[in-house]
Structures are given as structure tokens and as C-alpha cells.
Amino acid sequence: GRVVDVLRRQGYVSALAVIVCPNEASVRLHESLGFERVGVMPTMGFKQGRWHDVGVWHLRLRDPGSTVPAISSVQEVLAQD
């Protein structure tokens, strides 16, 4: 929701989510926002005394175009509301 909207308005091209697996609730949330799983880093995260895979999800916010976009600050974006 709101964070993705702010990132788009700031001018970002992509957003990444890094999720320690398993975490179905987080996966469902991110996928409901349009994120797609693009990779996994096996046994990358240590949590609660165990090693876990860490998944990476990607969301294209806008067409990257041929130039590097100017990025607005969060304050600039929120001041427009």
C-alpha cells in the first residue's frame, strides 16, 4: 500500500522485499501488492536458533527508461498530500 505508493511518487523504478522463509503471511502480503519472487538465498538468515532460506521478491514500480530518474525525498512527496 502506502509505502509502495510513496516509492512510486519518489521516482523509484523497483522495490525489493527480502523475506526470511518460511513466512507465508509476509509472502501473501507482498504478492498481494504485486511483488514476484525472483530468487532465494539458501541458509542465509539465522533466526531463532536456526538457519533459514531468505527469499527475494521484486516489484517493478515503473518503466526504467533510458536515463537514471531523479528521486524525490519522502518529505517532498508527503508535502504534496
N, C-alpha and C positions, 0 to 999 in steps of 0.2 A: 503494500500500500503506500503509505506516506513517504517512507524512505526512498522507494523506487521513484516516486513522482519527483521528489527533490533532486535526486541524482540526474534524472532526465532534464529537468529545468536548469540544472547547473551546466549541462552540456556534455556530460559523460557519455561515452559510446557503449561501455559494457559494465556490468556488475558481476561480481563473483561471490558465491557463498561457499564456505568451507565448513563441512559438517562431519563431526565425529560419528561414525556408524557403529551400531545401529541407532538411529534416532528418527523413527518413522514420522513423528509429529512435525519435526523440523523439515524433513523431506517433503511431506504433504504441503506444508505452508509455502515453501519456496517454489514447488512445482505449481501450486495454485496461482502464484504470481507470474508464472511463465518461465521460470528457470528450468534449464535442461541439464541433466547430469553429463559431464564431459570427461570425467576421469576419476580415478581412485588411487590413493597413495597407501599401499598395504602397510599395516602395522606402523603407522606414522605417529599416531597420537596415544599418549599414555594417560589414562583416566581411571580413577577408582581402582588402582592396583593392577590394571590390565592394559595390554596394548590393543589398539583398535585401528581399523582402517579409517581413513579420512577421505571423504568424497568431495569432489569439486563440482559445483553447479554454476552455469553461466546464463546470463540474461543479456541479450543484445538490446540496448536502450534506444539506439538509433543507428542509421547508416553511417559508417565511419567516414565516408567521403574520401577525398584525396589530400586533405590538409588536417593538421592537428587542430582540434577545436579549442576555442578559448573557454576556460572553465570559470564559472561564477562562484563566489563564495556562498555558503549556506545563508549567511546574513543577507546578502543581496537577493537571493531567491525568496526568503521568508519575508523580506520587506515589501515584496510585490503583492503579498496576500492581502 
